[in-house]
Amino acid sequence: MKKILGVGNALVDVLIRLGNDRELDELNLPKGSMQLVNRKRSDEILKRLSGTPASLEAGGSAANTMHGIAMLGASAGYIGTIGMDDLGATFEQNMISAGVEPFLFRSPTETGRAITLITPDSERTFATCLGAAVELSEEQLSRIWYPGSNLLSAYHYLHIEGFLVQNHGLVKMLASLARGSSLIVSLDLASYNVVEANLAFLKEICRDYVDILFANEEEAAAFTGQKPEEAVHRIGQFCEIAVVKTGPRGSLVRSGAIFCEVEALPAVPIDTTGAGDLYASGFLYGHSRGWSLEECGKAGALLASQVIEETGAKMPQDRWNRVKRKLEIPN
C-alpha cells in the first residue's frame, strides 16, 4: 500500500456556530474572510463568544487531508509544529486516533488555533493565530528528513499545504528532497492571496517539482488570470495533473491530453470547512490506488459532499463507513 505524507501548519480549529451575522460585525470580522490575528486578539474573540458552545479538532489544510486519507484506510503521515500545551496534545491525539503517523516538533510557543465562526448559511469566517505552526523550519526538517533517511524511503507521496509557500526555502527543500527520492509531489494552493503574493515562486516550484496541483477557482484565477475552463489547461502546462475545484459546479481535471469534468454531488451544506481538503483526500487516495483521473475526481467529490453536511472538517465514523461502502473500500 502506498503511503502519503503531508506537511503544513498544525492548527487546532475552534469551531463556533453563530446564530446570525451581527456578531461578526461586532467583532469587526468581514464575513467569509481569513484574518491572521495575534494571541491577544484571539483571546478577545473567544472571551466575547464565551457563552457560545465551541468544539476543538485538529486542523490546518494538510492535516485535514491526511486525516481523511487515514480514515479511508490508507497509510498517512504528517509533519508540523505544535506547542507544549493542551491544544498541542489535542492536535496530536486527534491525528493518532485517525491512524495518522505524526512527526511533530514541539515549541514553547502556544499551539496555533483557528477560530472558525460558522453562520447559518454555512459560510465560514476565520480568525487564525498561527502560533507555533509557523516555526516549522528547514533546520527541523533536516533532523528527520534527509537523503537516505527512513522517512523518505517509507513514503510514496508528499502533499504540501499552500500556506507554507510563504517560506520559500522550506518549500523548496521539501519539494527537492521529495523529487530526489522519487516521491510524487502534490500541492494545494490554499488561498488566492498567498498565490498573488508568491506567484513567481509558485510557478517555478510547480514547473520544477510538482506533479499534482489543487486549486479552487479563485486560486486558479490568481495563478493564471483565467476562468476555470482555461485555467486548468494553463496549470496543466506546469505539472502532470491539474485540478481546479469549482464548488457546487464540481471540478475540472487535466493531465496531458486527458480532460474530464466531475460533477458535484447533491448535499445539504451545514459548513463548508474542509471541503477542498477532503476533496484532496479522495483524489490522492484514488491516485495511490491507480484509479483513473475521473474516478479520483469522483472520490474527491464524494468526500467533499459529505463533509459539508457536518460541522468542521471531520466526519463521524458512521459517515466514513457510508463513504467507504460507496467507494467499495472494506471497513
RAJOUR-V554067 format. One record per pair of residues at least 4 apart in sequence whose C-alpha atoms are under 7 Angstrom apart, sorted by the first residue. I is the first residue (numbers start at 0). J is the second residue. If there is no record, write none. Layout:
# RAJOUR-V554067
I_J / I_J
This chain:
# RAJOUR-V554067
1_155 / 1_287 / 2_74 / 2_75 / 2_154 / 2_155 / 2_156 / 3_74 / 3_75 / 3_76 / 3_154 / 3_155 / 3_156 / 3_157 / 4_75 / 4_76 / 4_77 / 4_154 / 4_156 / 4_157 / 4_158 / 5_61 / 5_62 / 5_65 / 5_76 / 5_77 / 5_78 / 5_157 / 5_158 / 5_159 / 6_61 / 6_77 / 6_78 / 6_79 / 6_158 / 6_159 / 6_160 / 7_59 / 7_61 / 7_62 / 7_78 / 7_79 / 7_159 / 7_160 / 7_163 / 8_59 / 8_79 / 8_132 / 8_133 / 9_58 / 9_59 / 9_62 / 9_79 / 9_80 / 9_81 / 9_111 / 9_132 / 10_57 / 10_58 / 10_59 / 10_110 / 10_111 / 10_112 / 10_113 / 10_132 / 11_55 / 11_56 / 11_57 / 11_58 / 11_86 / 11_90 / 11_111 / 11_112 / 11_113 / 12_55 / 12_56 / 12_57 / 12_58 / 12_112 / 12_113 / 12_114 / 12_115 / 13_53 / 13_54 / 13_55 / 13_112 / 13_113 / 13_114 / 13_115 / 14_53 / 14_54 / 14_55 / 14_114 / 14_115 / 14_116 / 14_311 / 15_51 / 15_52 / 15_53 / 15_54 / 15_115 / 15_116 / 15_117 / 16_116 / 16_117 / 16_118 / 17_116 / 17_117 / 17_118 / 17_119 / 18_118 / 18_119 / 19_118 / 19_119 / 20_24 / 20_118 / 21_25 / 22_26 / 23_27 / 23_28 / 23_29 / 23_30 / 24_28 / 30_124 / 31_122 / 31_123 / 31_124 / 32_124 / 32_125 / 33_124 / 33_125 / 33_126 / 34_125 / 34_126 / 34_127 / 35_126 / 35_127 / 35_128 / 36_40 / 36_41 / 36_126 / 36_127 / 36_128 / 37_41 / 37_128 / 38_42 / 38_128 / 39_43 / 40_44 / 41_45 / 41_126 / 41_128 / 42_46 / 43_47 / 44_48 / 45_49 / 56_90 / 56_93 / 57_89 / 57_90 / 57_93 / 57_94 / 58_62 / 58_63 / 59_63 / 60_64 / 60_160 / 60_276 / 61_65 / 61_159 / 61_160 / 62_66 / 62_77 / 63_67 / 63_273 / 63_276 / 63_277 / 63_312 / 64_68 / 64_276 / 64_277 / 64_279 / 64_280 / 65_69 / 65_75 / 65_76 / 65_77 / 65_99 / 65_280 / 66_70 / 66_94 / 66_97 / 66_99 / 67_71 / 67_277 / 67_280 / 68_72 / 68_73 / 68_75 / 68_280 / 68_284 / 69_73 / 69_74 / 69_75 / 69_97 / 69_98 / 69_99 / 70_97 / 71_323 / 75_99 / 75_100 / 76_99 / 76_100 / 76_101 / 77_99 / 77_100 / 77_101 / 77_102 / 78_101 / 78_102 / 78_103 / 79_102 / 79_103 / 79_104 / 79_132 / 79_135 / 80_103 / 80_104 / 80_105 / 80_131 / 80_132 / 80_134 / 80_135 / 81_87 / 81_103 / 81_104 / 81_105 / 81_106 / 81_110 / 81_131 / 81_132 / 82_87 / 82_105 / 82_106 / 82_107 / 82_108 / 82_109 / 82_110 / 82_131 / 83_87 / 83_105 / 83_106 / 83_107 / 83_109 / 84_88 / 84_109 / 84_110 / 85_89 / 86_90 / 86_110 / 87_91 / 87_110 / 88_92 / 89_93 / 90_94 / 91_95 / 92_96 / 93_97 / 94_98 / 94_99 / 95_99 / 95_100 / 106_131 / 108_130 / 108_131 / 109_130 / 109_131 / 110_130 / 110_131 / 110_132 / 111_128 / 111_129 / 111_130 / 111_131 / 111_132 / 112_127 / 112_128 / 112_129 / 113_125 / 113_126 / 113_127 / 113_128 / 114_125 / 114_126 / 114_127 / 115_123 / 115_124 / 115_125 / 115_126 / 116_123 / 116_124 / 116_125 / 117_121 / 117_122 / 117_123 / 117_124 / 117_270 / 118_122 / 118_123 / 121_268 / 121_269 / 121_270 / 121_271 / 122_270 / 122_271 / 123_272 / 129_133 / 135_139 / 136_140 / 136_169 / 137_141 / 137_169 / 138_142 / 140_144 / 141_145 / 143_150 / 144_148 / 144_150 / 144_151 / 147_151 / 148_152 / 149_153 / 150_154 / 151_180 / 155_182 / 155_183 / 156_182 / 156_183 / 156_184 / 157_177 / 157_182 / 157_183 / 157_184 / 157_185 / 158_184 / 158_185 / 158_186 / 159_185 / 159_186 / 159_187 / 160_186 / 160_187 / 160_189 / 161_186 / 161_187 / 161_188 / 161_189 / 162_189 / 162_193 / 163_170 / 164_170 / 165_197 / 166_170 / 167_171 / 168_172 / 169_173 / 170_174 / 171_175 / 172_176 / 173_177 / 174_178 / 174_184 / 174_208 / 175_179 / 175_208 / 176_180 / 177_181 / 177_182 / 177_184 / 178_182 / 178_208 / 183_210 / 184_208 / 184_209 / 184_210 / 184_211 / 185_209 / 185_210 / 185_211 / 185_212 / 186_209 / 186_211 / 186_212 / 186_213 / 187_212 / 187_213 / 187_214 / 188_194 / 188_213 / 188_214 / 188_218 / 190_194 / 190_218 / 191_195 / 191_217 / 191_218 / 191_221 / 192_196 / 193_197 / 194_198 / 194_218 / 194_221 / 194_222 / 195_221 / 197_201 / 198_202 / 198_222 / 199_203 / 200_204 / 201_205 / 202_206 / 203_207 / 204_208 / 204_209 / 205_209 / 205_237 / 205_238 / 206_237 / 206_238 / 209_238 / 210_238 / 210_239 / 210_240 / 211_238 / 211_239 / 211_240 / 211_241 / 212_240 / 212_241 / 212_242 / 213_241 / 213_242 / 213_243 / 214_218 / 214_219 / 214_242 / 214_243 / 214_244 / 215_219 / 215_243 / 215_244 / 215_245 / 216_220 / 216_227 / 216_243 / 216_244 / 216_245 / 217_221 / 218_222 / 219_223 / 219_227 / 219_230 / 219_243 / 220_224 / 220_225 / 220_226 / 220_230 / 223_230 / 223_233 / 225_229 / 225_230 / 226_230 / 227_231 / 227_243 / 229_233 / 230_234 / 231_235 / 231_241 / 231_242 / 231_243 / 231_251 / 231_252 / 231_253 / 232_236 / 232_253 / 234_238 / 234_241 / 235_239 / 235_240 / 235_241 / 235_253 / 235_254 / 239_254 / 239_255 / 240_253 / 240_254 / 241_252 / 241_253 / 241_254 / 242_250 / 242_251 / 242_252 / 242_253 / 243_250 / 243_251 / 243_252 / 244_249 / 244_250 / 244_251 / 245_249 / 245_250 / 247_263 / 248_262 / 248_263 / 249_261 / 249_262 / 249_263 / 250_260 / 250_261 / 250_262 / 251_259 / 251_260 / 251_261 / 252_258 / 252_259 / 252_260 / 253_257 / 253_258 / 253_259 / 254_258 / 259_293 / 261_293 / 261_296 / 261_297 / 263_300 / 264_300 / 264_301 / 264_304 / 265_304 / 266_304 / 266_308 / 267_308 / 268_307 / 268_308 / 269_307 / 269_308 / 269_309 / 269_310 / 270_307 / 270_308 / 270_309 / 270_310 / 270_311 / 271_307 / 272_307 / 272_311 / 272_312 / 273_277 / 273_306 / 273_311 / 273_312 / 274_278 / 274_303 / 274_306 / 274_307 / 275_279 / 275_303 / 276_280 / 277_281 / 277_299 / 277_302 / 277_303 / 278_282 / 278_299 / 278_300 / 278_302 / 278_303 / 279_283 / 279_299 / 280_284 / 280_299 / 281_285 / 281_295 / 281_298 / 281_299 / 281_302 / 282_286 / 282_295 / 282_296 / 282_298 / 282_299 / 283_287 / 284_288 / 285_289 / 285_290 / 285_295 / 285_298 / 286_290 / 286_295 / 290_294 / 290_295 / 291_295 / 292_296 / 293_297 / 294_298 / 295_299 / 296_300 / 297_301 / 298_302 / 299_303 / 300_304 / 301_305 / 302_306 / 303_307 / 306_312 / 306_313 / 306_314 / 309_314 / 314_318 / 314_319 / 315_319 / 316_320 / 317_321 / 318_322 / 319_323 / 320_324 / 320_330 / 321_325 / 322_326 / 323_327 / 323_328 / 323_329 / 323_330 / 324_328
